[in-house]
Amino acid sequence: MIEYLTGILLIIGSFFCLVAALGVIRLPDSLTRMHAATKAGSLGAGLLVIAHAVFYQELGISLRAVSIIAILLFTAPVAAHLIARTSYRSGEAISDRTWIDELKGNGGWPG
């Protein structure tokens, strides 16, 4: 039974990693690419780590899995925000499909 659950988690996690990779390739600008890589990539990697912990069912591996997921969830949004901010402030062209630019006119700083 554990093998089936692990297999399902691996397949779903791999699917989300594939979606993240396709998003990085197919999306038009760096802001939307960053969004795809952060959201789907974090979910996919988290599911793969959970599958590893479920399969081995050892305390040490489970603690490592929890640590990896915590670090991933804490660092991915911060890194994505910094990448997006740097991209915007460096003058990288945004997609023509972007309807609202809330940072336009104030130097890239909200408020």
MDAnalysis code that builds the backbone (N, CA, C; Angstrom):
import MDAnalysis as mda
import numpy as np

u = mda.Universe.empty(333, n_residues=111, atom_resindex=np.repeat(np.arange(111), 3), trajectory=True)
u.add_TopologyAttr("name", ["N", "CA", "C"] * 111)
u.add_TopologyAttr("resid", np.arange(1, 112))
u.add_TopologyAttr("resname", ["MET", "ILE", "GLU", "TYR", "LEU", "THR", "GLY", "ILE", "LEU", "LEU", "ILE", "ILE", "GLY", "SER", "PHE", "PHE", "CYS", "LEU", "VAL", "ALA", "ALA", "LEU", "GLY", "VAL", "ILE", "ARG", "LEU", "PRO", "ASP", "SER", "LEU", "THR", "ARG", "MET", "HIS", "ALA", "ALA", "THR", "LYS", "ALA", "GLY", "SER", "LEU", "GLY", "ALA", "GLY", "LEU", "LEU", "VAL", "ILE", "ALA", "HIS", "ALA", "VAL", "PHE", "TYR", "GLN", "GLU", "LEU", "GLY", "ILE", "SER", "LEU", "ARG", "ALA", "VAL", "SER", "ILE", "ILE", "ALA", "ILE", "LEU", "LEU", "PHE", "THR", "ALA", "PRO", "VAL", "ALA", "ALA", "HIS", "LEU", "ILE", "ALA", "ARG", "THR", "SER", "TYR", "ARG", "SER", "GLY", "GLU", "ALA", "ILE", "SER", "ASP", "ARG", "THR", "TRP", "ILE", "ASP", "GLU", "LEU", "LYS", "GLY", "ASN", "GLY", "GLY", "TRP", "PRO", "GLY"])
u.atoms.positions = np.array([
    [0.821, -1.197, 0.000],
    [0.000, 0.000, 0.000],
    [0.867, 1.265, 0.000],
    [1.946, 1.243, 0.764],
    [2.847, 2.392, 0.819],
    [3.466, 2.641, -0.555],
    [3.764, 1.560, -1.283],
    [4.360, 1.709, -2.607],
    [3.424, 2.454, -3.556],
    [2.126, 2.185, -3.461],
    [1.157, 2.851, -4.321],
    [1.052, 4.336, -3.979],
    [1.006, 4.641, -2.681],
    [0.946, 6.037, -2.254],
    [2.208, 6.791, -2.689],
    [3.352, 6.136, -2.527],
    [4.612, 6.751, -2.959],
    [4.606, 6.979, -4.464],
    [4.134, 6.005, -5.210],
    [4.074, 6.142, -6.663],
    [3.163, 7.282, -7.096],
    [2.021, 7.404, -6.439],
    [1.087, 8.486, -6.762],
    [1.716, 9.840, -6.458],
    [2.371, 9.951, -5.294],
    [3.031, 11.212, -4.944],
    [4.152, 11.545, -5.928],
    [4.901, 10.539, -6.342],
    [5.974, 10.769, -7.312],
    [5.428, 11.231, -8.660],
    [4.356, 10.618, -9.094],
    [3.767, 10.996, -10.378],
    [3.205, 12.415, -10.329],
    [2.483, 12.751, -9.264],
    [1.914, 14.094, -9.146],
    [3.026, 15.135, -9.003],
    [4.032, 14.840, -8.177],
    [5.151, 15.763, -8.018],
    [5.914, 15.967, -9.312],
    [6.123, 14.891, -10.044],
    [6.804, 15.000, -11.336],
    [5.980, 15.812, -12.326],
    [4.673, 15.639, -12.287],
    [3.798, 16.419, -13.162],
    [3.929, 17.916, -12.883],
    [3.917, 18.290, -11.599],
    [4.045, 19.712, -11.269],
    [5.420, 20.259, -11.637],
    [6.459, 19.455, -11.498],
    [7.791, 19.896, -11.941],
    [7.817, 20.080, -13.459],
    [7.134, 19.205, -14.182],
    [7.037, 19.343, -15.630],
    [6.272, 20.610, -16.011],
    [5.187, 20.882, -15.298],
    [4.409, 22.098, -15.554],
    [5.265, 23.336, -15.296],
    [6.067, 23.306, -14.230],
    [6.952, 24.433, -13.931],
    [7.977, 24.625, -15.048],
    [8.544, 23.531, -15.525],
    [9.528, 23.623, -16.605],
    [8.893, 24.150, -17.885],
    [7.716, 23.671, -18.211],
    [7.015, 24.169, -19.396],
    [6.639, 25.639, -19.250],
    [6.281, 26.050, -18.037],
    [5.966, 27.447, -17.790],
    [7.171, 28.338, -17.994],
    [8.337, 27.882, -17.568],
    [9.555, 28.666, -17.759],
    [9.875, 28.794, -19.240],
    [9.605, 27.766, -19.992],
    [9.905, 27.796, -21.429],
    [8.861, 28.591, -22.205],
    [7.585, 28.406, -21.898],
    [6.523, 28.924, -22.744],
    [6.003, 30.309, -22.386],
    [6.137, 30.745, -21.155],
    [5.545, 32.014, -20.760],
    [6.336, 33.194, -21.322],
    [5.667, 34.338, -21.547],
    [6.262, 35.401, -22.352],
    [7.326, 36.269, -21.680],
    [7.239, 36.515, -20.379],
    [8.204, 37.415, -19.763],
    [8.728, 36.837, -18.451],
    [9.730, 37.493, -17.909],
    [10.406, 36.948, -16.729],
    [9.505, 36.933, -15.500],
    [8.567, 37.863, -15.403],
    [7.687, 37.886, -14.234],
    [6.764, 36.667, -14.194],
    [6.183, 36.325, -15.325],
    [5.306, 35.156, -15.340],
    [6.107, 33.859, -15.289],
    [7.285, 33.845, -15.853],
    [8.150, 32.662, -15.744],
    [8.523, 32.397, -14.298],
    [8.874, 33.463, -13.593],
    [9.225, 33.337, -12.193],
    [8.051, 32.799, -11.385],
    [6.866, 33.253, -11.695],
    [5.677, 32.788, -10.996],
    [5.460, 31.289, -11.212],
    [5.598, 30.844, -12.443],
    [5.409, 29.420, -12.744],
    [6.470, 28.571, -12.055],
    [7.697, 29.017, -12.097],
    [8.776, 28.241, -11.485],
    [8.615, 28.162, -9.975],
    [8.152, 29.235, -9.368],
    [8.026, 29.249, -7.912],
    [6.851, 28.404, -7.437],
    [5.696, 28.631, -7.984],
    [4.499, 27.941, -7.495],
    [4.523, 26.443, -7.813],
    [4.588, 26.119, -9.083],
    [4.529, 24.714, -9.477],
    [5.807, 23.969, -9.089],
    [6.939, 24.636, -9.178],
    [8.198, 23.993, -8.814],
    [8.278, 23.651, -7.340],
    [7.818, 24.555, -6.494],
    [7.823, 24.293, -5.052],
    [6.866, 23.156, -4.693],
    [5.699, 23.169, -5.294],
    [4.738, 22.097, -5.021],
    [5.266, 20.755, -5.511],
    [5.828, 20.723, -6.709],
    [6.363, 19.477, -7.248],
    [7.512, 18.939, -6.424],
    [8.453, 19.793, -6.064],
    [9.590, 19.356, -5.253],
    [9.129, 18.909, -3.873],
    [8.168, 19.621, -3.299],
    [7.635, 19.217, -1.995],
    [6.975, 17.850, -2.040],
    [6.219, 17.585, -3.079],
    [5.575, 16.272, -3.212],
    [6.602, 15.159, -3.410],
    [7.673, 15.440, -4.138],
    [8.723, 14.435, -4.319],
    [9.425, 14.130, -3.001],
    [9.666, 15.156, -2.205],
    [10.303, 14.950, -0.896],
    [9.361, 14.194, 0.044],
    [8.081, 14.516, 0.004],
    [7.107, 13.792, 0.829],
    [7.045, 12.327, 0.410],
    [7.099, 12.052, -0.869],
    [7.102, 10.663, -1.348],
    [8.308, 9.906, -0.808],
    [9.443, 10.558, -0.768],
    [10.654, 9.939, -0.222],
    [10.467, 9.611, 1.253],
    [9.901, 10.550, 2.016],
    [9.688, 10.328, 3.445],
    [8.656, 9.232, 3.694],
    [7.609, 9.200, 2.874],
    [6.571, 8.171, 3.048],
    [7.128, 6.790, 2.742],
    [7.965, 6.699, 1.731],
    [8.495, 5.402, 1.336],
    [9.411, 4.803, 2.405],
    [10.316, 5.607, 2.968],
    [11.284, 5.067, 3.915],
    [10.771, 5.008, 5.345],
    [9.861, 5.850, 5.749],
    [9.229, 5.847, 7.065],
    [10.225, 5.730, 8.214],
    [11.246, 6.578, 8.177],
    [12.215, 6.653, 9.264],
    [12.194, 8.071, 9.809],
    [12.450, 8.187, 11.093],
    [12.376, 9.492, 11.740],
    [13.386, 10.475, 11.150],
    [14.611, 10.032, 10.940],
    [15.645, 10.910, 10.403],
    [15.295, 11.429, 9.013],
    [14.799, 10.550, 8.184],
    [14.420, 10.963, 6.821],
    [13.203, 11.880, 6.862],
    [12.257, 11.586, 7.742],
    [11.076, 12.445, 7.854],
    [11.440, 13.836, 8.351],
    [12.363, 13.922, 9.304],
    [12.800, 15.229, 9.795],
    [13.534, 16.001, 8.706],
    [14.342, 15.311, 7.937],
    [15.008, 15.965, 6.812],
    [13.991, 16.458, 5.790],
    [12.972, 15.650, 5.544],
    [11.936, 16.053, 4.583],
    [11.204, 17.294, 5.064],
    [10.868, 17.329, 6.336],
    [10.195, 18.509, 6.891],
    [11.103, 19.735, 6.781],
    [12.389, 19.545, 7.068],
    [13.345, 20.659, 6.974],
    [13.472, 21.159, 5.533],
    [13.555, 20.241, 4.593],
    [13.676, 20.618, 3.183],
    [12.439, 21.390, 2.728],
    [11.272, 20.909, 3.101],
    [10.039, 21.580, 2.689],
    [9.937, 22.956, 3.337],
    [10.322, 23.072, 4.614],
    [10.277, 24.372, 5.286],
    [11.229, 25.361, 4.614],
    [12.435, 24.923, 4.334],
    [13.396, 25.806, 3.665],
    [12.894, 26.195, 2.278],
    [12.334, 25.237, 1.573],
    [11.799, 25.507, 0.239],
    [10.671, 26.535, 0.287],
    [9.762, 26.381, 1.233],
    [8.625, 27.290, 1.321],
    [9.008, 28.666, 1.852],
    [10.102, 28.752, 2.622],
    [10.551, 30.052, 3.114],
    [11.399, 30.798, 2.090],
    [12.200, 30.086, 1.332],
    [13.137, 30.755, 0.431],
    [12.585, 30.999, -0.968],
    [11.729, 30.141, -1.478],
    [11.227, 30.301, -2.848],
    [10.452, 31.605, -3.053],
    [9.529, 31.979, -2.167],
    [8.820, 33.248, -2.393],
    [9.743, 34.472, -2.293],
    [10.698, 34.438, -1.377],
    [11.623, 35.569, -1.232],
    [12.494, 35.689, -2.476],
    [13.016, 34.560, -2.944],
    [13.847, 34.583, -4.148],
    [13.038, 35.038, -5.357],
    [11.816, 34.577, -5.482],
    [10.970, 34.982, -6.601],
    [10.674, 36.477, -6.543],
    [10.427, 36.999, -5.358],
    [10.169, 38.427, -5.209],
    [11.392, 39.241, -5.614],
    [12.570, 38.810, -5.191],
    [13.788, 39.538, -5.542],
    [14.075, 39.464, -7.043],
    [13.845, 38.316, -7.639],
    [14.033, 38.183, -9.081],
    [13.056, 39.084, -9.837],
    [11.811, 39.099, -9.413],
    [10.806, 39.934, -10.077],
    [11.134, 41.405, -9.912],
    [11.523, 41.807, -8.718],
    [11.856, 43.216, -8.476],
    [13.053, 43.657, -9.309],
    [14.085, 42.823, -9.329],
    [15.278, 43.146, -10.109],
    [14.964, 43.198, -11.597],
    [14.171, 42.264, -12.055],
    [13.792, 42.240, -13.465],
    [13.013, 43.493, -13.840],
    [12.080, 43.880, -13.005],
    [11.259, 45.056, -13.300],
    [12.092, 46.328, -13.268],
    [12.921, 46.468, -12.248],
    [13.703, 47.702, -12.093],
    [14.818, 47.815, -13.120],
    [15.256, 46.691, -13.696],
    [16.310, 46.757, -14.707],
    [15.755, 47.113, -16.086],
    [14.436, 47.222, -16.188],
    [13.831, 47.627, -17.445],
    [13.479, 46.473, -18.365],
    [13.457, 45.280, -17.841],
    [13.062, 44.113, -18.636],
    [11.635, 44.334, -19.131],
    [11.427, 44.090, -20.407],
    [10.104, 44.316, -21.006],
    [9.097, 43.326, -20.444],
    [7.938, 43.860, -20.052],
    [6.871, 42.975, -19.591],
    [5.966, 42.660, -20.772],
    [5.210, 41.613, -20.617],
    [4.367, 41.128, -21.701],
    [3.302, 42.161, -22.072],
    [2.906, 42.160, -23.333],
    [1.825, 43.049, -23.761],
    [0.479, 42.575, -23.234],
    [0.437, 41.360, -22.687],
    [-0.788, 40.837, -22.082],
    [-0.959, 41.278, -20.630],
    [0.014, 42.008, -20.093],
    [-0.096, 42.523, -18.735],
    [-1.026, 43.728, -18.756],
    [-2.105, 43.653, -18.005],
    [-3.116, 44.698, -18.022],
    [-2.808, 45.811, -17.032],
    [-2.377, 45.456, -15.847],
    [-2.178, 46.433, -14.785],
    [-0.717, 46.414, -14.354],
    [-0.112, 47.584, -14.313],
    [1.255, 47.728, -13.835],
    [1.211, 48.641, -12.614],
    [1.097, 48.058, -11.439],
    [0.944, 48.843, -10.222],
    [2.226, 49.556, -9.813],
    [3.360, 49.146, -10.335],
    [4.620, 49.761, -9.948],
    [5.066, 50.862, -10.910],
    [4.342, 51.062, -11.993],
    [4.718, 52.058, -12.990],
    [4.615, 53.467, -12.409],
    [5.652, 54.253, -12.642],
    [5.617, 55.641, -12.238],
    [6.198, 55.942, -10.867],
    [6.478, 54.934, -10.056],
    [7.062, 55.223, -8.755],
    [8.377, 54.480, -8.534],
    [9.091, 54.212, -9.598],
    [10.418, 53.632, -9.490],
    [10.442, 52.186, -9.087],
    [9.337, 51.488, -9.195],
    [9.323, 50.079, -8.859],
    [9.051, 49.808, -7.398],
    [8.713, 50.841, -6.649],
    [8.409, 50.643, -5.229],
    [6.913, 50.826, -4.995],
    [6.304, 49.891, -4.297],
    [4.869, 50.020, -4.038],
    [4.601, 51.165, -3.062],
    [3.387, 51.663, -3.123],
    [3.009, 52.652, -2.131],
    [2.586, 53.956, -2.625],
])
